[in-house]
């Protein structure tokens, strides 16, 4: 199954499945769909519309940096309607 790349901008909010990173494991959110706001080099997680814990690094949240544009992207996320 091919994953769909989703290009992101700072301030975007998306719904995405959290990866099994050390931080997500520690927060008990690995493999859960969470609302995520893309911040400058960080990601704020939301649960039931409220911020969940502290912002985490992009990589820990499954957000990557494009090597050409330096913009964030992820896979199989759904952008939240404005």
LINJOCOR-V630046 format. One record per backbone hydrogen bond with DSSP energy under -0.5 kcal/mol. NH is the residue of the N-H (numbers start at 1). CO is the residue of the C=O. If there is no record, write none. Layout:
nh & co
NH & CO
NH & CO
This chain:
nh & co
5 & 3
6 & 74
8 & 72
11 & 38
12 & 9
14 & 36
15 & 78
16 & 14
16 & 34
18 & 16
18 & 32
21 & 19
25 & 21
26 & 22
27 & 23
28 & 25
29 & 24
30 & 24
31 & 18
32 & 29
34 & 16
34 & 32
35 & 46
36 & 14
37 & 44
38 & 12
38 & 36
39 & 37
39 & 42
41 & 39
42 & 39
43 & 56
44 & 37
45 & 43
45 & 52
46 & 35
47 & 50
50 & 47
52 & 45
53 & 51
56 & 43
58 & 41
61 & 57
61 & 58
62 & 58
62 & 59
63 & 58
64 & 73
66 & 71
70 & 66
73 & 64
74 & 6
76 & 4
78 & 15
79 & 77
80 & 13
